[in-house]
Amino acid sequence: MTDEQTTTTDTGGKEVDKPVETPMSIVDEAKKVRDEIRAENDRRETILANEQKLRADELLGGTGGGRVEPVIKEETPKEYAERVMAGKI
């Protein structure tokens, strides 16, 4: 774009200076799009690396698997008798 200005009038009749926009060339537009794509790819790579690290931490931490049921301890007859004699039942 250039910094050229023209004088125009707005709807109120006042003169306003507006910059004149020149159309971008196809090459300049393609370069701009290329730079935007590269920036977006860099951002996605960073996000992917973070997600991979989080997934690895989750798997190694034991929270990535299925539901783990608590182990129920079987009461022996001796323990049952002690509970009954203590009056806990």
N, C-alpha and C positions, 0 to 999 in steps of 0.2 A: 504494500500500500504506500501511497505517497502522502505527503502532508499538504496537498493542495486544498484550498478552501474556496467555496463559492458563497455568494450572498443570496439568500432566498428569503421569502417572506413566509411566516407561519400563518395559521388561521386567524390570528388576531391582527394581522397587518404589520407586525413588527418584523424588522429585518434580522435574520439569524444567520450566523456563520456556521456552515456544516462542512465537515471534511468530505471530499469526494472519494468514494471508494472505487479503486480500480480492481477489476477482476483478477484473481490469482491465475497464474499460468498453470497448466496441467502438471508440469514438472514440480512446481512449488507445492501444489496441492498434494501430489503423490509423496513428496518428501515429508510433508507434515503428517500425512496418514501413516507413513512408515515409522516416523518417530513415535507417534502415539501407540502403534502396535508394539514396538519394541519396549516402551515403558510399561505397557499392560502385560507383556510376556514376562518381564522382570518381576512385576508385582505378583503374578500368578506363580512363578517359580518359588518366590519367598513363601507364599501361602502354602504351596504344596510341601515344601520342606518342613514347615511348622506342623502341618497335619501329619506327615510321616513320623515326625518325632513324637507327637502326642499319641499316635496309634502305637508306636513301639513302647512308650512308657506305660500305656494302658495294658498292653499284652504282658509286659514284663512285671507289671504291678499286680497282676492277678485279677483285674477288674474287667478284662476283655472276654473272659470265657462265659460259660453259662452260669446259671444260678447254682450256688453251692449250698446244699442242705446241711444244717448243723448235725453233728454226730450225736446220736442219742445213746447215752450210756445205759447199759442194761444193769439193773439192780440185782445183786446176788442175793441168795436166800439169807445169808448172814446179815447183810445190810438191811434187808426187809425186817428181819426179826429184831434187830437193834432199834429200828424206827418204831416198831409196834410197842416194844417194851418201854421206850422213852415216852410214849404217849403222843407221838406226832401224827398218828393216824386216827 
